Amino acid sequence: QVHMVESGGGLVQAGGSLRLSCAASGSIVSITTMVWYRQAPGKQREWVATIPITSGGSTYYADSVKGRFTISRDNAKNTVYLQMNSLKPEDTAVYYCNIQTPLRSYWGQGTQVTVSS
């Protein structure tokens, strides 16, 4: 059984920063990719950032967060992070991590990020 724990969300003023974490524990093997998504009220879930396990440093970002957000990972801890800087009110959403293996993917429970203007 795999257990996912997200943390780091909260309320921050525009221009501030937050760091999200997502840790996977249990019987999870052969992680290939770690991804962050977000879902704002009344909107569909959207992709935010991706980091492959064997990326050699490559990371990928949605245009809306490029230059402000940084995705990183700790393979030994099966943990993915999202450093969010220069936050804007439009970044307000529930943020979800998604960890992918060859057989299936696993979702975190979501963490609320609220950015006040």
N, C-alpha and C positions, 0 to 999 in steps of 0.2 A: 504494500500500500504506500502511496506517495502523499506526502503532506506538504502543502505550500503555505508559506507565511509571508505576507506583505507588510511593510511598515514604512513610516516616514512621511505620510501625508499630514495635512493640516491646513491652517489658515495663515496666509501671508499677504503682506501688502504688495502691490505692483512694484516690480523692480527687485523684489526679494528672491531668495533661493530656498530650495528644498532638495533633499536627497532621499529618493525612494530605494527600498531594498526588497528583494524577493528571494527567499531561500527555499530550496526544495530538499526534502529529506525523505528517507525511506527507500523503497525498492525502485529507485530510478536509475536506469543505466543508459549509456550511450547517448547522452544529450548532444544534439547537433546544433541547435540554434536557440537563442534566447531573445525574446521580443517584448516590447512594451506597446500596449494599446491604451486608448482612453475613450471614455464615453461621456459626453456632456449631456445635460438634461434636454430631452426632446430630440436628441440627435443619435445617429447610428454610431456604433463603435468604430473608431478610426485607428489606423496604424500610426505609431509614433517613431519607433526606432528598433533596429535589429542588430544583433552581434552574433555572428557564427562562432562556434566553439573553436574551430581551427582557422580563424580568419586571418591570422598573421597581422592583426591590427586593424583590419577593415571593419568599418561600421557604417550604418546606413540610417538616414533620418528623413522624416517628412519635411517638406519645405517649410512648413509653419514653425518648426522648432530648430531647424538647422542653424548652427552658430550659437544657440542658447542652451541646448540640452546635450548631455554627454552620457552615452551608455557604456557601461564597463561590466566586467565579470570577474568572479573568483572561481575558477574551475574546481579547485580543491574543496570549496565550500558549497558548490552547486548554487551559487548566488549571483544574481544579476542586480545591477544598480542603475539608477537614472538620476544623474545630477542635473537639476533644473535651475538655471540662472536667468536673470532678467525676466522674471515671470510677468505675465500679462493677464488681465481679467479673462481673456478668451482661452486661457489655459485651464480654467476651472473645469473640472471633470473628475470622474472616478477613473483611476489609473489601474490597469490590469497587467500583470505579467503573464507571459505564455512561454512555457519551456517545452521544446520539441525534441522528440526522439524518433527513430525510424518507425516505431509502432504506433505512437499516439502523441498527443500534446496534452499538457497540463496547464490549467488556469489557476492563477491566484484568486483570492477572494475579493480583491479590489481595495483601493485605499483612496479616500476623498482628498482632493486638492482643491482648495478654494483661494482664489486670488482677488483681493479687494482693491478697488480703484482709489 
